[in-house]
Amino acid sequence: MYPLIKTFVSIKKANLLGLMLACSLLAAIIVIGAVGGITWITDRFVTIERGWLHTLFNWVVGVLTGIGGWFMLPALTVLISSLFQETAIQRVERVYYPDVAHREVLKFWPEFRHDLKFTGWAMCLNILLLPLYMFGIGFAASILLNSYLLGREFFESAAGYYLGKTNARVLGAQHKKAMYGGGFVITVMAIVPFLNLFVPILAIVWMVHLYHHIHIQELQRIQINERRDPHENLHIQN
């Protein structure tokens, strides 16, 4: 996976630590808020006559919600990252790609609405996978699903910053292995305790580097083809 080392080096080099701390704080607030909210609702509206059983029930609900929220973080990653996306991309490109100008101006609310819809769709799909855990294949199915979803979404967001969403989608279709491979790494990081709190920023940086890596390869391929054309034309004339 090409950008792995470069992604982590970028944390210091592109001054991303502050963004990552803010991102991790937001992710932790979301998980804690979800656990606390659902526990509070069950405590107020679900009543069991035996006091100890009622307390036990609330604790079980809280623990299960916490575990569920932890594994739902991959689906929430895109939504959280939308708040930091443009800042992270600009800091990375200033350090690593200062000569490459982006063409698209990111509009916060349209992007946020898109990410909100994506998060809702991703969470619904992840919820539909829950019965598969009873058959021992839920975890693997979740990894595959989120690798596809996160790989495509983060790549199109990063590449779309330079090409526009439509062209980014076309480029992603031409480099599915790199795009979904990146999605797999992002998904795995998103379920590792503590590391997953920083994944929204890491995912953005990963895909920015991946896009530029592909872009450089494409330019090199074009240059090679241009060098070959004169020789081929000369051969045809002879």
C-alpha positions in Angstrom: 0.0 0.0 0.0 1.9 3.0 -1.4 0.9 5.9 0.8 1.0 4.2 4.3 4.4 5.5 5.5 3.8 8.9 3.7 0.4 9.2 5.4 1.8 8.9 8.9 4.9 11.1 8.2 2.5 13.7 7.0 1.0 14.1 10.5 4.1 16.0 11.6 5.3 17.3 8.3 1.9 18.9 7.3 1.1 20.0 10.9 -2.0 17.8 11.2 -1.7 16.9 14.9 -4.1 19.6 16.1 -6.7 18.6 13.5 -6.3 14.9 14.6 -6.8 15.8 18.2 -9.9 17.8 17.4 -11.2 14.9 15.2 -10.6 12.3 17.9 -12.4 14.5 20.5 -15.4 14.8 18.2 -15.4 11.0 17.5 -15.3 10.2 21.2 -18.1 12.7 21.9 -20.3 11.0 19.3 -19.7 7.5 20.7 -20.1 8.6 24.3 -23.2 10.6 23.4 -24.8 7.7 21.6 -24.1 5.3 24.5 -25.3 7.8 27.1 -28.4 8.8 25.1 -29.6 5.3 24.4 -28.9 4.2 28.1 -30.9 7.2 29.3 -33.8 6.4 27.0 -33.9 2.8 28.2 -33.6 3.9 31.8 -36.6 6.2 31.4 -38.9 4.2 29.2 -38.1 0.6 30.0 -39.1 -0.4 33.5 -38.4 -3.8 35.1 -39.9 -4.4 38.5 -36.8 -5.9 40.1 -34.3 -3.1 40.8 -31.2 -5.2 40.3 -32.5 -6.6 37.0 -33.4 -3.1 35.8 -29.9 -1.9 36.6 -28.3 -4.9 34.9 -30.5 -4.4 31.8 -29.4 -0.8 31.5 -25.7 -1.8 31.9 -26.1 -4.4 29.2 -27.8 -2.0 26.8 -25.0 0.6 27.5 -22.2 -2.0 26.8 -23.9 -3.3 23.7 -24.5 0.2 22.4 -20.8 1.1 23.1 -19.6 -1.9 21.2 -22.0 -1.3 18.4 -21.0 2.4 18.2 -17.4 1.4 18.1 -18.0 -0.9 15.1 -20.2 1.8 13.5 -17.3 4.3 13.5 -16.3 3.3 10.0 -19.7 4.4 8.7 -19.3 7.7 10.7 -15.8 8.3 9.5 -16.8 10.2 6.3 -19.2 12.5 8.2 -16.6 13.4 10.8 -14.0 14.0 8.2 -16.2 16.4 6.2 -15.6 19.0 9.0 -11.8 18.8 8.5 -11.4 17.8 4.9 -10.5 21.0 3.1 -8.1 22.1 5.8 -6.3 18.7 5.8 -6.0 18.6 2.0 -4.7 22.2 1.8 -2.0 21.5 4.5 -0.9 18.4 2.8 -0.7 19.9 -0.7 1.2 23.0 0.6 4.0 20.7 1.9 4.0 17.9 -0.7 2.3 19.3 -3.9 2.8 23.1 -3.9 2.8 23.2 -7.7 -0.5 21.4 -8.2 -3.5 23.7 -8.1 -6.9 22.4 -7.2 -9.7 23.2 -9.6 -12.8 22.6 -7.4 -14.0 24.9 -4.6 -15.5 22.8 -1.9 -18.8 24.1 -0.7 -19.3 23.1 2.9 -23.1 22.6 3.1 -23.5 20.6 -0.2 -20.6 18.4 0.8 -21.9 18.0 4.3 -25.4 17.0 3.1 -23.8 14.5 0.7 -21.7 13.0 3.5 -24.8 13.0 5.8 -26.7 10.9 3.2 -23.7 8.6 2.7 -23.4 8.1 6.5 -27.1 7.2 6.8 -26.9 4.8 3.8 -23.7 3.2 5.2 -25.1 2.8 8.7 -28.3 1.1 7.2 -26.2 -1.3 5.2 -24.1 -2.1 8.3 -27.2 -2.7 10.4 -28.5 -5.1 7.7 -25.3 -7.1 8.1 -26.0 -7.7 11.8 -27.8 -11.0 11.3 -24.7 -12.4 9.6 -22.8 -12.2 12.9 -25.0 -15.1 14.0 -23.4 -17.2 11.3 -19.9 -16.1 12.0 -19.4 -14.1 8.8 -20.6 -10.7 9.9 -17.2 -9.3 10.7 -15.7 -10.3 7.3 -18.8 -9.0 5.5 -18.6 -5.7 7.4 -14.9 -5.3 6.5 -15.6 -6.0 2.8 -18.6 -3.6 2.7 -16.8 -0.7 4.5 -13.7 -1.2 2.4 -15.8 -0.7 -0.7 -17.8 2.2 0.7 -14.9 4.1 2.4 -12.4 3.5 -0.4 -14.8 4.9 -3.0 -16.1 7.8 -1.0 -12.7 9.0 0.3 -11.0 8.6 -3.0 -13.7 10.5 -4.9 -13.6 13.3 -2.2 -9.8 13.7 -2.5 -9.6 13.3 -6.3 -12.8 15.4 -6.7 -11.0 18.3 -5.0 -8.8 18.5 -8.1 -10.9 16.9 -10.9 -14.5 17.3 -9.9 -16.7 14.5 -8.7 -17.6 13.1 -12.1 -14.0 12.8 -13.3 -12.9 11.5 -9.9 -15.5 8.7 -10.2 -14.1 7.8 -13.7 -10.5 7.8 -12.4 -11.5 5.6 -9.4 -13.1 3.1 -11.8 -9.8 2.9 -13.6 -7.8 2.2 -10.4 -10.2 0.1 -8.3 -7.4 -2.1 -6.8 -5.7 1.0 -5.3 -8.9 2.6 -4.3 -10.5 -0.4 -2.5 -7.1 -1.4 -1.1 -6.9 2.0 0.5 -10.5 1.5 1.7 -9.5 -1.8 3.3 -6.7 -0.2 5.3 -8.9 2.6 6.4 -11.6 0.2 7.5 -9.1 -1.9 9.5 -7.7 1.2 11.2 -11.3 2.4 11.9 -11.9 -0.6 14.2 -8.6 -0.5 16.1 -9.2 1.1 19.5 -7.8 4.6 19.8 -6.4 4.6 16.3 -9.9 4.8 15.0 -10.4 8.2 16.6 -7.8 9.6 14.2 -9.0 7.7 11.0 -11.0 10.6 9.5 -7.9 12.7 9.0 -5.7 9.7 8.1 -8.1 8.6 5.5 -8.2 12.0 3.8 -4.4 12.2 3.8 -4.1 8.7 2.5 -6.4 9.4 -0.5 -4.7 12.7 -1.3 -1.4 11.0 -1.6 -3.0 8.1 -3.6 -4.6 10.5 -6.0 -1.3 12.4 -6.6 0.6 9.0 -7.0 -1.9 8.0 -9.7 -1.7 11.4 -11.3 2.1 11.3 -11.5 1.9 7.8 -13.0 -0.6 9.0 -15.6 1.6 11.9 -16.6 4.6 9.6 -16.9 2.6 7.2 -19.1 1.6 10.0 -21.4 5.2 11.2 -21.6 6.4 7.8 -22.5 3.7 7.5 -25.2 4.6 10.8 -26.6 8.2 9.7 -26.9 7.2 6.6 -28.7 4.9 8.2 -31.2 7.6 9.9 -33.4 9.5 6.5 -33.7 6.3 4.7 -34.6 5.4 7.3 -37.2 8.9 7.1 -38.7 8.6 3.3 -38.9 5.2 3.6 -40.7 6.6 6.1 -43.2 9.5 3.8 -44.0 
